[in-house]
Amino acid sequence: MNKTDKSGAALAGANFELQIERNGQYETYRTNDLQDGQTKFTFTGLDAGKYKLIETKVPNGYNKADDVEFEIVAAMDENSDDPKLTNLVVKQGDKVISDGDDALFTISIDAGTATTSVVNHTGIRLPSTGGMGTYAIYGGGGALIAGGIILTIMKKRKENS
């Protein structure tokens, strides 16, 4: 895996934890400790399964990268005396993220590898907004408008009678 900034330049000063899903819960599987100036890291020997990559140390001046949940799906030639990897994909839910123009992972079946870049951004990270409170505000505003229309109609009827 490659550690980069948003322009794709190598970025040092990060550490990661790889968690594996077991019995519906994620638990620490492997960690790394990138040395000064190191921008590439590898988790070897991963089996098919669900994983979460978490940035545990963030480079100075950058925001923490979002956690990445993914699933490794592999197929082997089981009828061979020397079984070889025949298919390797990385998925998020039902979506394959290791194929196509917008792929997050690059696959090499011959090498048995899945590679990605973990990108950090600078600047202030604002909290997300909205949610259920937004719906309550819209509903209340809609009710006030409907009430105003009903009062206007009732007033016009009263004036006309």
Secondary structure, DSSP 8 states (H G I E B T S, - for coil): -EEEETTS-B--S-EEEEEEEETTEEEEEEE----TT--B----S--SEEEEEEEEE--TTS-----EEEEEEEEE-TTSSS--EEEEEEEETTEESSSSTT-SEEEETTTTEEEEEEEE--S-------THHHHHHHHHHHHHHHHHHHHHHHHHHHHH-
